[in-house]
Amino acid sequence: MSINLKNDFYIVRHGKSKNNMLGIESCKMETQILYGLIPESKKAVQEKAKRYANFDLIFSSPFRRTQETAAHFVKTSQCDLFLDNRQVDIDMGDFDQSSYVASNEHLKNILNMITFSKWGKFLTSN
């Protein structure tokens, strides 16, 4: 007897949030609650959720913007939503609430100090 189970998985990025529009990092649970989806993005997510409305389960990060996005798909699919606390952004430390420009410059500086060898080991440029 042969059982053929097929699962389809979809990854949906959250809609554009207020911090995206402001160009600032929001990676900590304490600050991300301030930034929900912008109105234009809510409408776009609603339209996508209508087109893709056949989910059995939906997993979301605990961030406000992802929960707001997921809620539209939950509504159209009439399925359960599971919050997964492992699905969070990289913690940018002191750069939370700073501009993308400042945090990207910092990351660029760090990457410039690190070189990858062909064997996959980290070598510092110092």
Phi, psi and omega in degrees: 000134182242131177248125180247101177261134180233128177240137173250135179241137178236138175249124182242124176280145180298157176292171181291130181254170183301321180293328174300316180295325180278347180072035180236151178289144173212091188238356182255144181303326183290331184255336184294337181298340180287341192240096175270183178292145175282156184306317180298323181288323177302316180295316180297319179294319178302317180296317178297319181296328176292323181284329180240084190236041183224051181263149176266324180216147175228131176250141181219153171289167179280359182290146182304312184297326180282324177293321177296321177294311182299325183302324179293320179289325177297318181297314182285331181268344183052053181234178181275149176248131177243125176274132181240108183292351177279344182268078180232164178289163171296131179285115182273011175059232182295348181274356173301132182076008176263172181287154174302323181300312182295315182290322178294322178296318178298313180297321179298319178296319178296314181296328177292337179277346184248134175237138178265130175278168180292349178263002177085008178272153177274132175236126177279154181279356181284000000 
